[in-house]
Amino acid sequence: MLKAAALPALGALLITALPAQPVSAAATLTNTGFESGTTGWSTYSAAGQHAASYTEAGGRTGSNRLTHWSSSAYKVETYQYLSGLTDGTYKLSAWVRSSGGQSAAYLALRNCGSAEQRTDLPPTPDGRWIRLVTSVRVTGGQCTVSINSDARAGNWLNVDDLTFTPGSTGLSVKGVDVSTLKKSEDLGGVYRTAAGTTGDGLGILKSAGANYGRLKVWVDPADGYNNKARVLQTAKRIKAQGMKLLVDFHYSDIWADPGAQTKPAAWSSHSYDQLTKDVYDHTYDVLNALKAQGTTADMVQIGNEINTGMLWPEGSTENWDRTAGLLKSGISAAKAVSSSTRIALHLAHGGDNGLYRWWFDNATSRGVGFDVIAVSFYGYWHGALSDLQANLDDVSTRYAKPVMVVETAYPFRLDSKDSHENIIDLPGELVSGYPASPAGQAAWVRDVMNVVEAVPNGRGLGVVYWEPAWTAVTGNGWDPADPSSGNGWENQALFDYENRLLPAANWLSHR
C-alpha cells in the first residue's frame, strides 16, 4: 500500500528498532528484501531521527520493504557495510519508489576506494516500482551500500530487492539531435556556455558530454535545410568533434510521425514497386555520400516514428507485407554502404508495450532485420517512467536487441520567447514531480537515462535529447515552407532564453 508510511499511527506500530552501530561486515549483501526487518542493516541520523527508517509490509516481492518517512522534516541513512570483497567493479540494483519532493533521495556506493557513486530516486506518485542501477570500482576490499533521504515532512521512499554483484553500468549513447542547428546559426542564433561565453553550439554540447549527433534527412524540403547537402555539412562538424553520427531518414519533404507519413512530392505518383526503389536509391545516395567524405554513419534509422508505417498509403501498416518491403529496401541500402552501420527501427509512444509487441512481431515475422529498437518517450504524452521501463525490459528480451530512447525532452519554463504558442505551456500538461524549471528538466533527463541504464543484460544503449539547440530564432520555425512560422519548442531546448547552457545538459556526462 503506497502511503502506509504516511500514516503516523500505523508507521509507529511498524517501526523496527535500528542499531546505532554498524553490524558485522560481510562480503555479501544480506537481507536484501528486508524480510528479516533491518537485520544486517544499520541506520544513521545526525539529528537522532533513526525512527524515520523502518521496515513495513508491502514489498515489491515478499512481505516487507524499507521505508523512509516522518511526520516532520528528517535526514536519515540506511546502510550496509561490506568487507572482504574481491577488488573489481560491482553493480548495485534496487527497486524503488518515492513521493518526490525531497531535498535528496538517492542510493549510494561509498567508501569503496574510488569516487562515491550516486543514483537519485525518481518521483513515482503512481506507486509503481522502478529498478535503478549504479556501479563502482572497489579497491581495498570494502564498500558501503547506502540508502539516503534528506526530506521534508511527509516525504517518503520505499526500497526493496537489492543486489550487489560483479558488473558495470553505463550508457554508450548520450546524444543530441541537432537537426535545426545549422539553420539557427545561419539566421543569427547564438549559443553560450553556462558561464555565458559565446561559442559553437555543437561544441558546447560536446563539452557537456554528448557523444552522438542525430540528424534528420528530408528529401526535398521547402527551405533547403535537412536535405542531403545540409546533412553532409553538419555531419562533418559532428565527426570533427569526435562524436558519432546517427542519421534519421524521414522519407518525406516534411515531418514524419505516427500521424503523418507524407510521400515526397517527387515520389507522389510512384507505384509501390517504384517507391521501394526510391527508398533504396535515396538511402544509398545519402549514406554513400557521407561515407565518401569520411563521415560514415554509425547508426541509421529507416523511418521516423513509423508506428503506422511510412510513405502512405502504400507503406501503411494496413498492409504489413508492403511496410516490411520498404523497410527491407532501406536496410539493404544502408548495409550495402557500410555493413558495420547499426540499423535502428524507431517508434513513438515508448511506454506502450502492446504497440511494440504488435509492431515488432509483425516486422520480425516478415524477416525485417535490424540492430536496435529506438523509442520516443515524452512523459507528458507517453506514460509514466515505469511504463517506459516495462516496455524496454520486455522488448529487449523478447527480440534480443539493444534499446534506446532516441527522442525525449522536457520544459525548463512554460512561457514562450516568441509569439508562437509552446507545445507544452500549461502546468496541467507537466509530468507529476517534474516542475517546468531548470531543476525539473535536469531531473527528467537524469531519470530517463537511469531507466535506460537499468535495462537488463546491458541492453540499454542510451538516450538522445531532441532538438536541444532549437531556440527561438526568427525564421527557424515549425514550417519549412513558411519563414514566419514560430517555434513551439524553445522552452524545451537545453539553452535558456539568454542562450546559456542549462543544467540538464550536464547529465550527458554522468552516465
N, C-alpha and C positions, 0 to 999 in steps of 0.2 A: 504494500500500500504506500503510495508515493509520499504522502505527507504525514505519516505516522510520527516521524521525528519532530514535526512541528506542533505536536500536541503535548504541552508540558506535562500533564498528569501521566499520560502513557509513557512519555520519554523518561520520567523519573522512575517508573516501575521497571523499565527495560535497561537502565544504565548498568553496565558491568564495570566493577572496580578495576582500574588500571594501575599497574605497578609504577612506582615513582622512579625506579632504576631499570636499566636495560636487563632483559632476561639473558640467559646464557646464549652465546652466539653459536651458530651452526653454519655449515656450508650450503644448506638448502633452505629455501624459504618454506616456512611451515604454517599450518592453519590458514591456507590461502583463501578459503571460502568462509572464514570466521564461524565455522560450525562449532568450534570449541570456545566461543566467546572471543576474548582477546588473548588467549593463551599463545605465547610466543611473540606477542606484540607489546610494545611499550608506548607510553604517551609522554608528551612534554608540553607544558604551557608556562611561559614565564609569569603569567598572571594568575597561576593556580587554577586554570579553568579545565582541569582534567575531565570533568564530568561532561564536557561538550563532545567528547569522543566516546562512543559506546557501540555495542552490537545490539541488533534487534531483529525480529522476524521480518521476512520479506526479501530474501536473497534472490539474485538472478537465477541461481541454481541452488539446490539445497534449501536449508531453512533460514539462514541468517545472512546479514550484511553488516558492514561497518557504516556507521552514520556519524557525521559531524553536524551538530545543531545545538543552539542555545537560545533562550528567550532574550538574552542580552548579547551585545557585541562580544566576540570571542576570537582568540587566536590559539590554535592547537595543532599539534603534530602527532600522528600515529606512525610508529616506525618499527622496523625490524633490522637488527644489526647482524650481518653475516661475516664470518671469518673462515679461514681455511679454504678459500676459493682458489682454483687454478687461474693464474693470470690469463687474461684474454678479453674478448668483447662479449658482453651479456645484454640480453634483451628483456626488458620488463613489459609485460602485458597485463592490462587490468580492464575490467568492465566498470563503467562509472555512470553516474547521472548527477545532476546538480540543479539547484534553483537558479543559479546565476546571481549576480548582484554582489558577490564577494569582492573585497579588495584583491584577494588572491585565493585561488583554489587549484592545487596542482599536485602531480606526482613528481617525485624527485629521486634521483640516484646520486648520492653524495658520499664524500669521504671514501672514494673508490680509487684514489691515486691518480685521478685525472679530473678534468673540469666537471663540475656538477651539471647534470642533465635534468631538465625540467620539461614536463608536458602539462599544459593547462587543461583543466576540465571545461568542456563547453557547457553552456546552459541547456538543459533538457527539460523544460517545463511540462512537456507532454508525458514525462515519466518513463520514457523508453531508454534502455541501456545503450551505451556506446562503448566500443572497445578502443582503448588507446594503447600505444606502444612508445617506448623510448629505449635507447641503448647507451652503454657506457663502456669505456675501456677500463678494466680492472687491473691495477698493478699493486702489488703488496698483499694480495690475497684477501682483501676485505672490502665491504661495501655496505652502505645503509640504504634500505628501501623505505621511502618516506611518503606519507600522505599528509598534505598540509592545507589548513584553512586559516585565512585572515578575513573574518566575516562580520557582517552586520547582524543585528538581532533578527532571528527567524530565518536567516540563510541556512541552507542545508546541502550536504553532499552525501552520496552513497558510493561505496566501493565494494567489489566482490570479485571472486575468481581470478586472483592474481597468479602469474607465473613469472619466474626469473630463471632464464635458461641461456646457454650459449647461443649467440646470434647477434645480428646487427640490424639496424633500421636505417631509413633514409629514402629520399626521393631522387631519381636520376633526372627528372624533367621538372624544371622550375622556370616556366615560360611566360612570355608576354606576347599578345597579339598586337603587332604594331602596323596593321594594315593602313591606318589613316595617318600615320606619322609624316610621310613624305608630303602629302597634300597640306597638312597643317603647317609644316615648315615653309612650304612654297608660298603660303598665304600669310606668313608672318608669325606663326606660332612660336612661342618661346618656352624653354624648359629650364628649370633651376633645380639645384640640389636642395636638400632640406635646409642647408645653411644660407641659401639664397644666391649661390654662384651660378650664373648662366652657363649652360653647356649643351652638349649634344644629348637629345632626349634618349636615344638608344644607349649611349654610353653611360648615362646616369642610371638607367635601369639595369644595365650590365653590372655596374659597380655595386648596386644594391643586392645583386645575387642572381639575376636572371641568366640562364644558360641556354635558353631556346627562344628563337623568334619565330612567330607564326605569321604567315602572310596569306590572305585570301586572293584567289585569282578569278576575276570575271573575264568573260570572253571579249566583249566589245562595249565597255561601259561608256556612258554619255560624256563623262568628264575626263576620260583618258587616264584615270588612275585605277590601280588594282588590275591592270591588264598585264600582258606578258612583259612589255618593256619596263614598266614601273617595278614589277616584281623582281626582275633581273637586277635593277639598280639597288633596291633595298636589300636584296639577298647578299650583294657584295658587302654592304655595311654590316649585316648580321655576322657573316663569316669573318670579316675583318676584326670584329670584337671578340673572336674566339668562341662564338655561340654556334649552336646547331640550328638547322633550318627545318621548319615544318610548313609544308605547302598545302593549302586548303582550297581544293577545286570546288567552286560553286556550280559550274556548268550552266551559267546564266550570265546575263548582262547586268544583273542587279541581285539584291539579296535573295538567297535561297534558304528556306527554313521549312518546318513542318507544314506551314500554311501557304507556302508559295515556292514552287519549283518550276519557274517560267523558263522555257527554252530561249536560248539566244536568238535574237532576231534573224541572224544569218542562217539558223538551222530551223526556222519556224515551219517551213513547208516540207521538211525532210521526213521520209519514211522511217520506221523503226530500224530497218537494216542500215540505212544511211546514218541515223543517229548513233548507232553502235560504232560505226567507222569514225564519225565525228569525235566521239569521246576518246577513242584510241588516238587519233591524229592530234587532237588538241593537247591531251595529256602528254603524249610523247614529245610534241614540239616544245612545250614549256619546260619540261624536265630535262630534255636533251640540251636545250639552250643554257639552262642552269649548269649542267654538267660541263658544257664546253667552256664556260667562263670560270670554271674551278670552284663552283658553289653548289655541288651536288646536294640535292635534298636528302636529309637524314630520315625524314618521315613525310608521308603523303596521305592526305585524306581524299578518298574518292567520294566526293559529295559532301555537302554540309547539312547537318541536321536532317538526315534522309529518313526520318520516321515513316514518311508516306511515299518514299521513292524519290525519283529525280526525273527531270525532263518530261513533265506532264504533257499530255495524258499518257504518252506511250510508255513511260517508265514508271508509272504509278504502281504501288504495291497491290492494286486491284488485280494486276497480272504479275505475279511474283516471278514467273519464268522470264519475263521481259526485264523486270528490275534486275534480276540476277545476271542477265546477259549484258546489260550496260555496266554493271559493277565489274564483271569479269573483264570486259574490254578495257576499262580504265586501269585495273590492276595489272593486266598483261602489259600495257604500255609502260607503266611505272617500273615494273620489274625488268622490262627489256632495256631500259635506260640504265638501271642500277639494281642488281639483284640484292644488294645489301640494304636498300632503302626499305624502311618498315611501312607497311600499309595499315592505315587506321580507317575503321568504319565508324561514323560519328552520328549519334542520335541525340536529340534533346530529351528533356524530362528524365533526368538521371536518377530520380527516385522511383520510377515506375517499373518494377521488376517484371510485371506481366507483359508490358510492351517489349522489353528487351528479350525475354524468352521467346515471345512470338516472332519477333523480327529475326533474331539470330538463329532460331531453329529453322526458319524458312530459308535464310541465306546459306547456312551450312548444309542443309539437306540438298541444296542445288549445287554444291561444290564451290561456293564462293570462298576463295582463300584470303585470309587476312592475318595480320600480326598483332593488332592492338584494337581493343574496344574503347572508343572515345565517347565521352558523355558531356553534355552541357548540364550544369547544375546551378541554377539561380534559386536561392532559398525562398524568395518571395513568390516564385511561381511553381517550383518543382518539389515541394515537400520538405520534410524535416531531415536533418543530418542523419538520423537513424535510418531513414528511407534510403538515402544515398549509400550508407554503409551496407545495408542489407542487400541492395542491388549489386554493388561492386563485389561483395563477397560471393554472392551466388554466381554471377556470370563469369567471374574469373575462374571459378572452379568448374562450372558447367561446360565451358568452352576451352578451358586450359589455356587462357590467354591473359596477358597483362592488361591492365585497365588504367585509364587516366581521365581526369576532369580536364577537358580541353577548352572549356569556357566556364568562367564564373566571375562574379563581380559583386560589389556592394557599395551603397552610397555613403559618403562621408558628410553629407548635408542634404537637405531637401530642396532648398530654393534654387532657382535657375540663374545662371550668369548671363544667358542670352534671353531672347524673347520667346524661345521655343519651350513648351512645357516638357519637363523631365519625365522620363518613363516611370520612374519611381519618385513620387514627390509628396506623398501623404503619410503621416505616422501609421495609419492603419494598414499600409502596404508593407511595412517592415517585418522582419523576422523577429519573433519574440526573443528578447535577451540581447539583441544587437541594435543599439541605437544608431541613428544616422549621424555619426560623428567620426572623427579620425580614429578614435579608440574602437568604436563599433566596427568600422571597416577592417581594421587590423585584426580584431578578434575573429571576424568571419574568415579572412584569408587563412589565419592560423588554424582554425578548426577544420576547414575543408582540407587543408594539407594534412592535418593529423588523421582525418578519416581515411584518406587515400594511403597514407603511410602504413596504416594498420591492416590493409588488405592482406590476408594470409599468404604464406609461401612467397613473399617478396614480389607479389604481382601488382602492387600499386606503383605505377611508373611516376606519376607526378601530376602537376596542376599547371594550367596556363590561364593567366588573368587576361580577360578580354578587354581590349582597347584601353590600356592604361594611359595612353598619350592622346586620347581623343578629347582634347579640351575645347572650350568654346572659342572658335576662331571663325570669323565671318567668311562665309563661302564654303566651309567644310561641314556641311550639314548632312542630313539623312539621305536626301535625294540627289544622286549624282547628276540628274538632268536639270536640277533647279538650284542655282548658286545662292538663292535667297533662303533656301530651307535651313532650319536651325538644327542644333544638336541637342538631343534629349538625354545625353549620356555624360555630360561634363561633371555631374555630381557623383559619378561612379569611376572617374579616372583615378589614377594614382598620383596626379598632380593637382594641387589645390587651386583656388581661384586667384592666387598670386603666383601660380605656376611652379610652386615648390613641391618637391617630392614629399609624399605623405608617409607616415609611419608604417602603413600596411606593406609597403614595398620591402621593408627590412625583413619580412618573413621569408622572402625568397632565398635568403642566405642561411636560414635557421634549420633547414632540412636537407 
